[in-house]
């Protein structure tokens, strides 16, 4: 039996109201692609060396849209393609030229189902929560503590001089002389 599409698994998880039940669902239905998507999405230090957003695929020989063929019968499946992600992030393949990297990316995503293509593009930009708002870093960490880092609690965050959130650094208290 072929693995289910990531979009189907993540959509079902996103529909579940109870957080513990959502975590259980993700664990039970975790494919290589689901684990990889969540891993890359919530590791903010992983920087993909690709332009932000989806590439413009007009004019390319992109496969038919999802309704034109049966789910799971596409030319490629994200479970198979996840092993190629090292080509696209910083430090993964340092000698690969940018034009070749972008060409490989377009080739990879044009072979995928449109829902998996969307998931992959959102993951690359660390924005998977835009599509699946109930699959937070906390939920992903509870489901896969070995892959997804524990989220930083809001109370530990402070704003820097540009208004961005940054981790609070512990400062040593000065010793009081008596």
C-alpha positions in Angstrom: 0.0 0.0 0.0 1.5 3.4 -1.0 2.1 6.0 1.8 -0.6 8.6 2.1 0.0 12.1 1.0 1.4 14.5 3.6 -1.5 16.9 2.9 -4.1 14.2 3.8 -2.2 13.3 7.0 -1.7 16.9 8.1 -5.2 18.0 7.2 -6.7 15.2 9.3 -4.4 16.1 12.2 -5.3 19.8 11.8 -9.1 18.9 12.1 -8.6 17.2 15.5 -9.6 19.5 18.4 -7.8 17.7 21.3 -4.1 18.4 21.3 -3.2 15.0 22.8 -5.3 13.2 20.2 -3.6 15.3 17.5 -0.2 14.2 18.8 -1.3 10.6 18.8 -2.6 10.9 15.2 0.7 12.4 14.0 2.7 9.6 15.7 0.5 6.8 14.3 0.4 8.3 10.7 4.0 9.6 10.5 5.6 9.0 7.2 9.1 9.9 6.3 7.8 13.0 4.6 5.6 14.2 7.5 8.5 13.8 9.9 10.8 15.6 7.5 8.4 18.5 6.9 7.9 19.1 10.6 11.6 18.7 11.3 12.7 21.3 8.7 9.7 23.6 9.3 10.4 24.1 13.0 14.2 24.2 12.9 14.5 27.9 12.2 18.3 27.7 12.0 18.0 25.7 8.8 18.2 28.2 6.0 17.0 27.1 2.6 19.1 28.6 -0.3 16.0 29.2 -2.5 13.9 32.2 -3.2 11.0 32.7 -0.9 7.6 31.5 -2.0 6.6 29.2 -4.8 8.4 29.5 -8.1 6.5 30.7 -11.1 5.6 27.4 -12.9 3.7 28.9 -15.8 5.1 28.0 -19.1 6.7 24.9 -17.7 5.4 21.4 -18.5 3.8 21.0 -15.1 1.7 18.0 -14.6 -2.1 18.1 -14.6 -3.8 19.4 -11.6 -4.9 17.2 -8.7 -8.4 16.4 -10.0 -7.0 15.0 -13.3 -5.5 11.9 -11.7 -5.9 9.6 -8.8 -4.1 10.6 -5.5 -1.0 8.6 -5.0 -0.4 7.9 -8.8 1.7 10.9 -9.4 5.2 10.7 -11.0 6.8 11.2 -7.7 5.9 11.1 -4.0 7.2 13.4 -1.3 8.3 10.4 0.8 10.7 9.5 -1.9 11.9 13.1 -2.6 12.6 14.2 1.1 16.0 12.5 0.9 17.1 15.2 -1.6 16.5 18.1 0.8 20.2 18.3 1.6 20.7 19.9 -1.8 18.6 22.9 -0.9 19.7 24.1 2.5 22.8 25.9 3.7 25.7 23.5 4.3 23.9 20.6 2.7 25.8 20.7 -0.6 28.1 23.7 -0.6 29.6 23.2 -4.1 26.2 23.2 -5.9 25.7 26.3 -8.0 22.6 28.4 -7.3 21.2 28.0 -10.8 21.5 24.3 -10.6 20.0 24.2 -7.1 16.9 26.2 -8.3 16.6 24.0 -11.4 16.7 20.9 -9.2 14.0 22.4 -7.0 11.7 23.2 -9.9 12.2 19.7 -11.2 11.4 18.2 -7.8 8.2 20.2 -7.1 6.8 19.8 -10.6 6.8 16.1 -10.2 4.7 16.2 -7.0 1.0 16.4 -6.3 -0.1 20.0 -6.0 -0.9 19.6 -2.2 2.5 18.2 -1.5 4.1 20.9 -3.6 2.3 23.5 -1.4 3.5 21.8 1.8 7.1 21.7 0.6 7.1 25.4 -0.4 5.6 26.4 3.0 8.1 24.2 4.8 11.0 25.8 3.0 9.9 29.2 4.2 9.1 27.9 7.8 5.4 28.7 7.3 3.7 25.3 7.5 1.5 26.7 10.3 -0.1 29.1 7.8 -1.8 26.1 6.2 -2.1 23.9 9.3 -2.6 26.3 12.3 -3.2 23.6 14.8 0.0 21.8 14.1 2.2 24.0 16.2 5.8 23.5 17.2 4.6 22.3 20.6 2.4 19.6 19.0 5.2 18.6 16.6 7.7 18.4 19.5 5.3 16.3 21.6 4.8 13.9 18.6 8.5 13.8 17.6 10.7 15.0 20.5 13.8 13.5 18.8 13.2 15.7 15.7 11.5 18.9 16.6 13.0 21.3 19.2 11.0 22.3 22.2 9.4 25.7 21.6 10.7 28.6 23.6 8.0 29.8 26.0 6.8 33.4 25.4 7.9 34.6 28.9 11.5 33.8 28.0 11.4 36.0 24.9 12.3 39.6 24.9 12.4 42.2 22.1 15.7 43.4 20.7 16.3 47.0 19.6 14.5 46.4 16.3 11.4 45.1 17.9 12.1 41.4 17.0 11.7 38.6 19.5 15.0 37.2 20.8 15.8 34.7 23.5 16.4 36.3 26.9 20.0 36.0 28.0 20.7 35.4 31.6 22.8 38.1 33.2 24.9 37.6 36.2 24.0 39.7 39.2 26.7 41.9 40.5 28.0 41.0 43.8 27.1 43.5 46.5 30.1 44.5 48.6 29.6 44.8 52.3 
